[in-house]
Amino acid sequence: MRTQVLYKSRTGNTEKLAKAVFEAIPGTDKDIAPFHGQTDYNMGDLYFIGFWTDRGSASVEVLDYLGSLQGKRIALFGTCGMGQSPEYYKKIEENIRVFIEDDNEYMGAYICQGKMPMAVREKYEHMKNPQNEKQMEAMIRNFDMAMLHPDEADLKGVRNFVKDIFEKIRKEEQENE
Ligand SMILES: Cc1cc2nc3c(=O)[nH]c(=O)nc-3n(C[C@H](O)[C@H](O)[C@H](O)COP(=O)(O)O)c2cc1C
């Protein structure tokens, strides 16, 4: 089974995850590449598709590529600015998952927090006024937390995600024998 890791990363967070995913894939029949408008939809049997969160979803090239895959096993991984919100992560996952055609086997998603550019914090500081002070301070706290991610625990989490997927595939194949 050939495994392809494809990822889009603007500032390096998702790339860190992608490298951890690649290392955790057993065997040697695997490849890793950043997205640069690939139009080959037959690069693997199992795909790990990595994204940075852009307005609650993935960027267009990732969604376009996902929508073109057929008859594959597909797992998603990504980073976003928002921390510790399983409900929000679920929403991101659902927003992206709808692009995957039904003839693929969807294997799940792993999402964690990733740091944001300093300009975002400056914007929050600038926007702060007496009416929104509490909300802006919560956003700034979230920003400061994000600066530490992805951390070792996030990378361990994504490695376990990969491990679980291979275990699931092994069981599926055993059942089909
Ligand atoms: C234009 C833009 C839109 C973003 N939209 C969201 C968003 O909707 N939700 C969120 O949690 N983070 C959002 N972020 C934060 C990034 O998803 C986050 O910093 C991510 O880890 C960047 O990954 P990368 O380093 O792989 O590019 C946005 C960042 C940018 C630049």
The ligand as an ORCA input file, in Angstrom:
! r2SCAN-3c Opt
* xyz 0 1
  C      -5.895     34.191      6.376
  C      -5.899     33.332      7.608
  C      -7.072     32.763      8.045
  C      -7.106     31.968      9.203
  N      -8.292     31.439      9.612
  C      -8.336     30.735     10.765
  C      -9.577     30.221     11.248
  O     -10.627     30.385     10.639
  N      -9.568     29.527     12.415
  C      -8.426     29.320     13.160
  O      -8.499     28.693     14.211
  N      -7.222     29.770     12.697
  C      -7.155     30.474     11.531
  N      -5.934     30.939     11.074
  C      -4.694     30.555     11.796
  C      -3.920     29.444     11.069
  O      -4.781     28.426     10.613
  C      -2.873     28.805     12.005
  O      -1.945     29.777     12.451
  C      -2.155     27.638     11.349
  O      -1.474     26.895     12.331
  C      -1.146     28.060     10.277
  O      -0.549     26.878      9.765
  P       0.793     26.881      8.910
  O       1.911     27.374      9.790
  O       0.961     25.463      8.508
  O       0.575     27.796      7.729
  C      -5.900     31.739      9.935
  C      -4.695     32.298      9.479
  C      -4.689     33.091      8.345
  C      -3.377     33.687      7.881
*
